[in-house]
Amino acid sequence: MLRAGYPQLQASSLCSPTRATLPKTLARGAAGTYRLDTMLMHENTEFSLSREVEAIEIPSGRKLTLEKGTQGVITQTLGGSYTIATPYGLSRIAEKDLDALGLEKPKAGVKEKTAQTNGEASEEDVWNQLRQCYDPEIPVNIVDLGLVYDCRLIKKDDGRTRVEVKMTLTAPGCGMGPAIAHDAQSKILAIDGVDEADVQLVWDPPWNQSMISEAGRMKLGMM
Protein backbone atom coordinates (compact mmCIF):
# COMPACT_ATOMS: atom_id res chain seq x y z
CA MET A 1 0.00 0.00 0.00
CA LEU A 2 1.29 3.44 -0.91
CA ARG A 3 1.43 6.29 1.55
CA ALA A 4 0.95 9.84 0.32
CA GLY A 5 2.12 12.38 2.84
CA TYR A 6 4.85 14.53 1.32
CA PRO A 7 4.37 17.42 -1.11
CA GLN A 8 5.15 16.04 -4.53
CA LEU A 9 3.22 16.64 -7.74
CA GLN A 10 2.58 13.66 -9.96
CA ALA A 11 1.18 13.82 -13.47
CA SER A 12 -2.32 12.45 -13.86
CA SER A 13 -2.85 9.86 -16.57
CA LEU A 14 -6.30 8.91 -17.81
CA CYS A 15 -7.35 5.29 -18.23
CA SER A 16 -7.75 5.68 -21.96
CA PRO A 17 -6.26 7.89 -24.68
CA THR A 18 -9.78 8.21 -26.06
CA ARG A 19 -10.56 10.56 -23.17
CA ALA A 20 -8.26 13.13 -24.68
CA THR A 21 -10.87 13.56 -27.42
CA LEU A 22 -13.66 14.36 -24.97
CA PRO A 23 -14.64 17.98 -24.36
CA LYS A 24 -11.87 19.80 -22.50
CA THR A 25 -14.15 20.53 -19.55
CA LEU A 26 -14.32 16.77 -18.95
CA ALA A 27 -10.69 15.76 -19.50
CA ARG A 28 -8.53 18.26 -17.67
CA GLY A 29 -6.55 15.88 -15.47
CA ALA A 30 -6.12 16.01 -11.71
CA ALA A 31 -6.16 19.82 -11.54
CA GLY A 32 -9.40 20.14 -13.50
CA THR A 33 -12.94 20.42 -12.19
CA TYR A 34 -16.01 19.33 -14.10
CA ARG A 35 -18.56 22.00 -15.05
CA LEU A 36 -21.86 20.22 -15.50
CA ASP A 37 -25.29 21.12 -14.17
CA THR A 38 -25.77 17.49 -13.07
CA MET A 39 -23.07 17.77 -10.43
CA LEU A 40 -24.02 17.85 -6.78
CA MET A 41 -23.40 20.61 -4.29
CA HIS A 42 -20.24 19.07 -2.78
CA GLU A 43 -18.39 19.01 -6.09
CA ASN A 44 -15.63 21.59 -6.50
CA THR A 45 -15.47 21.88 -2.70
CA GLU A 46 -11.95 22.33 -1.32
CA PHE A 47 -10.85 20.39 1.75
CA SER A 48 -7.99 19.62 4.12
CA LEU A 49 -8.12 16.09 5.50
CA SER A 50 -8.82 15.98 9.22
CA ARG A 51 -7.39 12.45 9.49
CA GLU A 52 -5.76 9.70 7.45
CA VAL A 53 -7.94 8.26 4.70
CA GLU A 54 -7.66 5.05 2.71
CA ALA A 55 -8.16 5.75 -0.99
CA ILE A 56 -7.92 4.11 -4.40
CA GLU A 57 -5.53 5.80 -6.81
CA ILE A 58 -6.95 6.67 -10.24
CA PRO A 59 -6.30 5.24 -12.79
CA SER A 60 -3.88 2.61 -11.39
CA GLY A 61 -6.39 1.14 -8.93
CA ARG A 62 -3.72 0.88 -6.21
CA LYS A 63 -4.63 1.46 -2.57
CA LEU A 64 -2.94 4.34 -0.82
CA THR A 65 -3.17 6.30 2.40
CA LEU A 66 -3.70 10.05 2.23
CA GLU A 67 -2.17 11.74 5.27
CA LYS A 68 -3.92 14.12 7.62
CA GLY A 69 -3.63 17.67 6.32
CA THR A 70 -3.60 16.68 2.63
CA GLN A 71 -5.38 19.40 0.68
CA GLY A 72 -7.50 18.94 -2.40
CA VAL A 73 -10.83 19.42 -4.13
CA ILE A 74 -13.83 17.14 -4.66
CA THR A 75 -14.26 16.67 -8.41
CA GLN A 76 -17.09 14.14 -8.65
CA THR A 77 -19.83 12.85 -6.33
CA LEU A 78 -21.99 10.41 -8.22
CA GLY A 79 -23.44 7.00 -7.41
CA GLY A 80 -22.26 7.09 -3.80
CA SER A 81 -18.57 7.37 -4.70
CA TYR A 82 -16.33 10.38 -4.32
CA THR A 83 -13.47 11.40 -6.60
CA ILE A 84 -10.96 13.84 -5.17
CA ALA A 85 -7.99 15.67 -6.65
CA THR A 86 -4.91 16.18 -4.47
CA PRO A 87 -1.25 17.03 -5.25
CA TYR A 88 -0.80 13.28 -5.78
CA GLY A 89 -3.43 13.00 -8.52
CA LEU A 90 -6.98 11.66 -8.58
CA SER A 91 -8.29 9.22 -5.97
CA ARG A 92 -11.60 7.64 -5.04
CA ILE A 93 -12.71 7.48 -1.41
CA ALA A 94 -15.58 5.71 0.30
CA GLU A 95 -18.66 7.45 1.64
CA LYS A 96 -17.72 6.38 5.17
CA ASP A 97 -14.75 8.78 5.03
CA LEU A 98 -16.73 11.93 4.19
CA ASP A 99 -16.14 13.28 7.69
CA ALA A 100 -12.41 13.51 6.90
CA LEU A 101 -13.34 15.94 4.11
CA GLY A 102 -15.36 18.04 6.51
CA LEU A 103 -18.66 16.79 5.09
CA GLU A 104 -21.60 15.24 6.91
CA LYS A 105 -22.29 11.61 6.17
CA PRO A 106 -25.74 10.83 4.71
CA LYS A 107 -28.28 10.01 7.38
CA ALA A 108 -29.60 6.49 7.65
CA GLY A 109 -32.54 6.06 5.31
CA VAL A 110 -31.34 8.82 2.97
CA LYS A 111 -28.61 6.80 1.33
CA GLU A 112 -29.93 4.58 -1.46
CA LYS A 113 -28.87 1.24 -0.07
CA THR A 114 -31.58 -1.14 -1.23
CA ALA A 115 -33.59 -1.10 -4.42
CA GLN A 116 -37.07 -2.10 -3.34
CA THR A 117 -39.11 -4.47 -5.49
CA ASN A 118 -42.15 -6.63 -4.86
CA GLY A 119 -39.74 -9.41 -3.96
CA GLU A 120 -39.39 -10.35 -7.62
CA ALA A 121 -36.37 -8.68 -9.21
CA SER A 122 -36.38 -7.90 -12.93
CA GLU A 123 -33.70 -7.10 -15.48
CA GLU A 124 -35.02 -3.54 -15.51
CA ASP A 125 -34.23 -3.31 -11.79
CA VAL A 126 -30.68 -4.44 -12.52
CA TRP A 127 -30.21 -1.93 -15.34
CA ASN A 128 -31.50 0.83 -13.09
CA GLN A 129 -28.93 -0.07 -10.43
CA LEU A 130 -26.14 -0.21 -12.98
CA ARG A 131 -27.07 3.35 -13.96
CA GLN A 132 -25.98 4.32 -10.42
CA CYS A 133 -22.39 3.20 -11.18
CA TYR A 134 -20.01 5.82 -12.54
CA ASP A 135 -16.58 6.02 -14.06
CA PRO A 136 -14.56 7.97 -11.45
CA GLU A 137 -13.21 10.38 -14.07
CA ILE A 138 -16.26 10.86 -16.31
CA PRO A 139 -19.67 11.97 -14.96
CA VAL A 140 -21.63 9.47 -17.05
CA ASN A 141 -22.91 6.13 -15.71
CA ILE A 142 -21.45 2.88 -17.04
CA VAL A 143 -24.65 2.02 -18.93
CA ASP A 144 -24.75 5.28 -20.89
CA LEU A 145 -21.01 5.01 -21.47
CA GLY A 146 -21.72 1.73 -23.25
CA LEU A 147 -19.57 -0.32 -20.88
CA VAL A 148 -22.24 -2.93 -20.04
CA TYR A 149 -22.40 -5.58 -22.77
CA ASP A 150 -24.71 -8.16 -21.26
CA CYS A 151 -27.08 -8.50 -18.30
CA ARG A 152 -28.91 -11.71 -17.44
CA LEU A 153 -31.23 -12.55 -14.57
CA ILE A 154 -31.33 -16.27 -13.85
CA LYS A 155 -33.89 -18.09 -11.72
CA LYS A 156 -32.15 -21.08 -10.14
CA ASP A 157 -33.77 -24.41 -9.32
CA ASP A 158 -33.44 -23.70 -5.60
CA GLY A 159 -35.52 -20.53 -6.01
CA ARG A 160 -32.59 -18.15 -5.67
CA THR A 161 -32.03 -15.37 -8.20
CA ARG A 162 -28.62 -14.86 -9.79
CA VAL A 163 -27.54 -11.92 -11.93
CA GLU A 164 -24.69 -12.19 -14.42
CA VAL A 165 -23.23 -9.07 -16.01
CA LYS A 166 -20.50 -8.67 -18.58
CA MET A 167 -18.92 -5.25 -18.85
CA THR A 168 -15.81 -3.63 -20.23
CA LEU A 169 -13.66 -0.55 -19.65
CA THR A 170 -12.65 2.30 -21.90
CA ALA A 171 -9.19 0.70 -22.03
CA PRO A 172 -7.96 -2.77 -20.94
CA GLY A 173 -5.07 -1.27 -18.97
CA CYS A 174 -7.26 0.80 -16.65
CA GLY A 175 -6.54 -0.29 -13.09
CA MET A 176 -9.93 0.88 -11.83
CA GLY A 177 -11.67 -2.10 -13.43
CA PRO A 178 -11.95 -4.26 -10.29
CA ALA A 179 -13.21 -1.29 -8.23
CA ILE A 180 -15.89 -0.39 -10.79
CA ALA A 181 -16.94 -4.05 -11.15
CA HIS A 182 -17.17 -4.41 -7.37
CA ASP A 183 -19.28 -1.26 -7.19
CA ALA A 184 -21.63 -2.70 -9.82
CA GLN A 185 -21.84 -6.03 -7.97
CA SER A 186 -22.62 -4.30 -4.67
CA LYS A 187 -25.42 -2.26 -6.21
CA ILE A 188 -26.93 -5.34 -7.86
CA LEU A 189 -26.87 -7.24 -4.56
CA ALA A 190 -28.74 -4.32 -2.98
CA ILE A 191 -31.78 -5.17 -5.12
CA ASP A 192 -34.56 -6.82 -3.16
CA GLY A 193 -34.90 -10.34 -4.55
CA VAL A 194 -31.35 -10.77 -5.87
CA ASP A 195 -29.31 -13.42 -4.07
CA GLU A 196 -26.15 -13.70 -6.18
CA ALA A 197 -24.32 -11.38 -8.58
CA ASP A 198 -21.33 -11.97 -10.82
CA VAL A 199 -19.78 -9.09 -12.77
CA GLN A 200 -17.14 -10.06 -15.31
CA LEU A 201 -14.75 -7.77 -17.16
CA VAL A 202 -14.48 -8.63 -20.86
CA TRP A 203 -12.57 -7.03 -23.73
CA ASP A 204 -14.34 -8.29 -26.85
CA PRO A 205 -15.54 -6.23 -28.56
CA PRO A 206 -13.19 -3.38 -27.65
CA TRP A 207 -15.01 -0.31 -26.38
CA ASN A 208 -15.22 2.77 -28.60
CA GLN A 209 -17.01 6.11 -28.39
CA SER A 210 -19.77 5.03 -30.76
CA MET A 211 -21.09 2.87 -27.89
CA ILE A 212 -21.96 5.94 -25.79
CA SER A 213 -25.72 6.46 -25.63
CA GLU A 214 -27.48 9.61 -26.78
CA ALA A 215 -28.01 10.60 -23.13
CA GLY A 216 -24.31 10.10 -22.44
CA ARG A 217 -23.32 12.15 -25.46
CA MET A 218 -25.53 15.00 -24.32
CA LYS A 219 -23.93 15.01 -20.87
CA LEU A 220 -20.48 15.02 -22.43
CA GLY A 221 -21.33 17.83 -24.82
CA MET A 222 -20.76 15.59 -27.83
CA MET A 223 -24.03 16.52 -29.56
C-alpha positions in Angstrom: 0.0 0.0 0.0 1.3 3.4 -0.9 1.4 6.3 1.5 0.9 9.8 0.3 2.1 12.4 2.8 4.8 14.5 1.3 4.4 17.4 -1.1 5.1 16.0 -4.5 3.2 16.6 -7.7 2.6 13.7 -10.0 1.2 13.8 -13.5 -2.3 12.4 -13.9 -2.9 9.9 -16.6 -6.3 8.9 -17.8 -7.3 5.3 -18.2 -7.7 5.7 -22.0 -6.3 7.9 -24.7 -9.8 8.2 -26.1 -10.6 10.6 -23.2 -8.3 13.1 -24.7 -10.9 13.6 -27.4 -13.7 14.4 -25.0 -14.6 18.0 -24.4 -11.9 19.8 -22.5 -14.2 20.5 -19.5 -14.3 16.8 -19.0 -10.7 15.8 -19.5 -8.5 18.3 -17.7 -6.5 15.9 -15.5 -6.1 16.0 -11.7 -6.2 19.8 -11.5 -9.4 20.1 -13.5 -12.9 20.4 -12.2 -16.0 19.3 -14.1 -18.6 22.0 -15.1 -21.9 20.2 -15.5 -25.3 21.1 -14.2 -25.8 17.5 -13.1 -23.1 17.8 -10.4 -24.0 17.8 -6.8 -23.4 20.6 -4.3 -20.2 19.1 -2.8 -18.4 19.0 -6.1 -15.6 21.6 -6.5 -15.5 21.9 -2.7 -12.0 22.3 -1.3 -10.8 20.4 1.8 -8.0 19.6 4.1 -8.1 16.1 5.5 -8.8 16.0 9.2 -7.4 12.5 9.5 -5.8 9.7 7.5 -7.9 8.3 4.7 -7.7 5.1 2.7 -8.2 5.7 -1.0 -7.9 4.1 -4.4 -5.5 5.8 -6.8 -6.9 6.7 -10.2 -6.3 5.2 -12.8 -3.9 2.6 -11.4 -6.4 1.1 -8.9 -3.7 0.9 -6.2 -4.6 1.5 -2.6 -2.9 4.3 -0.8 -3.2 6.3 2.4 -3.7 10.0 2.2 -2.2 11.7 5.3 -3.9 14.1 7.6 -3.6 17.7 6.3 -3.6 16.7 2.6 -5.4 19.4 0.7 -7.5 18.9 -2.4 -10.8 19.4 -4.1 -13.8 17.1 -4.7 -14.3 16.7 -8.4 -17.1 14.1 -8.7 -19.8 12.9 -6.3 -22.0 10.4 -8.2 -23.4 7.0 -7.4 -22.3 7.1 -3.8 -18.6 7.4 -4.7 -16.3 10.4 -4.3 -13.5 11.4 -6.6 -11.0 13.8 -5.2 -8.0 15.7 -6.7 -4.9 16.2 -4.5 -1.3 17.0 -5.2 -0.8 13.3 -5.8 -3.4 13.0 -8.5 -7.0 11.7 -8.6 -8.3 9.2 -6.0 -11.6 7.6 -5.0 -12.7 7.5 -1.4 -15.6 5.7 0.3 -18.7 7.4 1.6 -17.7 6.4 5.2 -14.8 8.8 5.0 -16.7 11.9 4.2 -16.1 13.3 7.7 -12.4 13.5 6.9 -13.3 15.9 4.1 -15.4 18.0 6.5 -18.7 16.8 5.1 -21.6 15.2 6.9 -22.3 11.6 6.2 -25.7 10.8 4.7 -28.3 10.0 7.4 -29.6 6.5 7.6 -32.5 6.1 5.3 -31.3 8.8 3.0 -28.6 6.8 1.3 -29.9 4.6 -1.5 -28.9 1.2 -0.1 -31.6 -1.1 -1.2 -33.6 -1.1 -4.4 -37.1 -2.1 -3.3 -39.1 -4.5 -5.5 -42.1 -6.6 -4.9 -39.7 -9.4 -4.0 -39.4 -10.4 -7.6 -36.4 -8.7 -9.2 -36.4 -7.9 -12.9 -33.7 -7.1 -15.5 -35.0 -3.5 -15.5 -34.2 -3.3 -11.8 -30.7 -4.4 -12.5 -30.2 -1.9 -15.3 -31.5 0.8 -13.1 -28.9 -0.1 -10.4 -26.1 -0.2 -13.0 -27.1 3.3 -14.0 -26.0 4.3 -10.4 -22.4 3.2 -11.2 -20.0 5.8 -12.5 -16.6 6.0 -14.1 -14.6 8.0 -11.4 -13.2 10.4 -14.1 -16.3 10.9 -16.3 -19.7 12.0 -15.0 -21.6 9.5 -17.0 -22.9 6.1 -15.7 -21.5 2.9 -17.0 -24.7 2.0 -18.9 -24.8 5.3 -20.9 -21.0 5.0 -21.5 -21.7 1.7 -23.3 -19.6 -0.3 -20.9 -22.2 -2.9 -20.0 -22.4 -5.6 -22.8 -24.7 -8.2 -21.3 -27.1 -8.5 -18.3 -28.9 -11.7 -17.4 -31.2 -12.5 -14.6 -31.3 -16.3 -13.8 -33.9 -18.1 -11.7 -32.1 -21.1 -10.1 -33.8 -24.4 -9.3 -33.4 -23.7 -5.6 -35.5 -20.5 -6.0 -32.6 -18.1 -5.7 -32.0 -15.4 -8.2 -28.6 -14.9 -9.8 -27.5 -11.9 -11.9 -24.7 -12.2 -14.4 -23.2 -9.1 -16.0 -20.5 -8.7 -18.6 -18.9 -5.2 -18.8 -15.8 -3.6 -20.2 -13.7 -0.6 -19.6 -12.7 2.3 -21.9 -9.2 0.7 -22.0 -8.0 -2.8 -20.9 -5.1 -1.3 -19.0 -7.3 0.8 -16.6 -6.5 -0.3 -13.1 -9.9 0.9 -11.8 -11.7 -2.1 -13.4 -11.9 -4.3 -10.3 -13.2 -1.3 -8.2 -15.9 -0.4 -10.8 -16.9 -4.0 -11.2 -17.2 -4.4 -7.4 -19.3 -1.3 -7.2 -21.6 -2.7 -9.8 -21.8 -6.0 -8.0 -22.6 -4.3 -4.7 -25.4 -2.3 -6.2 -26.9 -5.3 -7.9 -26.9 -7.2 -4.6 -28.7 -4.3 -3.0 -31.8 -5.2 -5.1 -34.6 -6.8 -3.2 -34.9 -10.3 -4.6 -31.4 -10.8 -5.9 -29.3 -13.4 -4.1 -26.1 -13.7 -6.2 -24.3 -11.4 -8.6 -21.3 -12.0 -10.8 -19.8 -9.1 -12.8 -17.1 -10.1 -15.3 -14.7 -7.8 -17.2 -14.5 -8.6 -20.9 -12.6 -7.0 -23.7 -14.3 -8.3 -26.8 -15.5 -6.2 -28.6 -13.2 -3.4 -27.7 -15.0 -0.3 -26.4 -15.2 2.8 -28.6 -17.0 6.1 -28.4 -19.8 5.0 -30.8 -21.1 2.9 -27.9 -22.0 5.9 -25.8 -25.7 6.5 -25.6 -27.5 9.6 -26.8 -28.0 10.6 -23.1 -24.3 10.1 -22.4 -23.3 12.1 -25.5 -25.5 15.0 -24.3 -23.9 15.0 -20.9 -20.5 15.0 -22.4 -21.3 17.8 -24.8 -20.8 15.6 -27.8 -24.0 16.5 -29.6 
